[in-house]
Amino acid sequence: KERKMARDEEFELPTNQGKTPNSTQNLVYFVNAIIVTSLPIFLYRAVVGMTLPDHGLVFLGVSLASVAALALSYHAITFWAFGLLDRQRRNTITPKRAESVKKSKKLQGSISDVQKALEA
């Protein structure tokens, strides 16, 4: 039997157990956040007619806040997705894992025998 995750367990955000982003991840997150944040600035300038000299401080403040929030959110979602995939992967029986279980349990059978041995 494959263990099914509860709905709230599946979408639970993992705790940050020392998993802070490294410098490369931070760079990728901030570059992507800057790209996403620059589009509304362009639209406000082009469509609404807000100019940088008149509204530059508003653009700067809102842009810095949104870049920081997006970069932190990107890391949280990435960390959550890797955690979810890792939990799902633990239930997967790979050929390497099957061979190690066969050796440790002294089995000669197929994958179904390995699954039964793991469930026991």
ABEGO torsion letter per residue (X at the ends): XBBBBBAAAAABBBBBBGBBBBAAAAAAAAAAAAAAAAAAAAAAAAAAGBBAAAAAAAAAAAAAAAAAAAAAAAAAAAAAAAAAAAAAAAABBBAAAAAAAAAAAGBABBAAAAAAAAAX
